[in-house]
């Protein structure tokens, strides 16, 4: 489960950790819908940009620092677009509308287990 601790709201019931470079590169490419949220994990904070090449539906994206504090948000990230991103340790891809529905904001703390 992925939870916004600050707002006490569930962002996703189920998720997959993406640790390998292949998993991070593939992400949601060639899927028809998001079945599980994806959590991309980096060994350290670094500049992480995202692309939506070969993802055919919009999603919401969160960038988190090493303390799992949200430092950047991208709502309604559309197919075949690129987002510059920022220096982060984790990136979470969520179903479109999750950020708005849960009133998730920059500065909120996120937990996943």
JOLINDA-V365682 format. One record per backbone hydrogen bond with DSSP energy under -1.0 kcal/mol. CO is the residue of the C=O (numbers start at 1). NH is the residue of the N-H. If there is no record, write none. Layout:
# JOLINDA-V365682
CO/NH  CO/NH
This chain:
# JOLINDA-V365682
1/113  2/11  2/12  3/5  3/111  4/8  4/9  9/4  12/2  14/37  16/39  18/41  20/24  21/25  22/26  23/27  26/29  28/31  37/16  38/93  39/18  40/91  46/88  48/86  50/83  52/55  52/80  54/30  59/77  60/94  61/74  62/92  63/71  63/72  64/89  64/90  65/68  68/110  69/65  70/107  72/63  74/61  77/59  81/52  83/50  86/48  88/46  89/42  90/64  91/40  92/62  93/38  94/60  95/98  97/101  98/102  99/104  105/108  108/70  109/5  109/6  111/3
